[in-house]
Amino acid sequence: MAKPSSETVIFYIAGSIFTVLSIGGITFLLTECYQSQTLNGAELWIIMLVSFAVTALCDFELELEKQSDT
């Protein structure tokens, strides 16, 4: 198996950090909204955009893994 480049390693580390921070942020936002029983449209847009970004990042990582395997 080929050794991953430093760029790939940095990408995986940054992606992992972003994913963990996003999950924490979404959890915090939903917890605060649940406790105050308010959830406005802006907060929903933030949750949807961050969820989309995390999903896109995970898909991109999978594509990189597929390319490196071939």
C-alpha positions as CSV (number, residue, x, y, z in Angstrom):
1,M,0.0,0.0,0.0
2,A,1.3,3.4,-0.9
3,K,2.2,5.9,1.8
4,P,-0.3,8.8,1.9
5,S,1.0,12.2,1.0
6,S,1.2,14.9,3.7
7,E,-1.5,16.8,1.9
8,T,-3.9,13.8,2.3
9,V,-3.0,13.4,6.0
10,I,-3.6,17.1,6.7
11,F,-6.9,16.9,4.8
12,Y,-8.1,13.9,6.9
13,I,-7.1,15.7,10.1
14,A,-8.8,18.9,9.1
15,G,-11.9,17.0,8.0
16,S,-12.1,15.0,11.3
17,I,-11.7,18.2,13.3
18,F,-14.4,19.9,11.2
19,T,-16.7,17.0,11.6
20,V,-16.4,16.8,15.4
21,L,-16.8,20.6,15.8
22,S,-19.9,20.5,13.5
23,I,-21.5,17.7,15.5
24,G,-20.8,19.5,18.7
25,G,-22.2,22.8,17.3
26,I,-25.4,21.2,16.0
27,T,-25.9,19.4,19.3
28,F,-25.4,22.6,21.3
29,L,-27.7,24.5,19.0
30,L,-30.5,21.9,19.1
31,T,-30.1,21.5,22.9
32,E,-30.4,25.3,23.5
33,C,-33.4,25.6,21.2
34,Y,-35.1,22.6,22.8
35,Q,-34.6,24.1,26.3
36,S,-35.8,27.5,25.3
37,Q,-38.5,26.0,23.0
38,T,-37.6,28.3,20.2
39,L,-36.1,27.4,16.8
40,N,-36.2,30.1,14.1
41,G,-35.5,29.8,10.4
42,A,-31.9,31.1,10.6
43,E,-30.9,28.4,13.1
44,L,-32.5,25.7,10.8
45,W,-30.6,27.0,7.8
46,I,-27.3,26.9,9.8
47,I,-28.1,23.3,10.8
48,M,-28.9,22.3,7.2
49,L,-25.8,24.0,5.7
50,V,-23.4,22.5,8.3
51,S,-25.0,19.1,7.8
52,F,-24.6,19.4,4.0
53,A,-21.0,20.5,4.4
54,V,-20.1,17.5,6.7
55,T,-21.9,15.1,4.2
56,A,-20.0,16.6,1.3
57,L,-16.7,16.4,3.1
58,C,-17.3,12.7,4.0
59,D,-18.2,11.9,0.4
60,F,-15.1,13.7,-0.8
61,E,-12.9,11.7,1.6
62,L,-14.5,8.4,0.3
63,E,-13.7,9.4,-3.3
64,L,-10.1,10.1,-2.3
65,E,-9.9,6.7,-0.7
66,K,-11.3,5.0,-3.8
67,Q,-8.8,6.9,-6.0
68,S,-5.9,5.9,-3.8
69,D,-6.9,2.2,-3.8
70,T,-6.9,2.0,-7.6
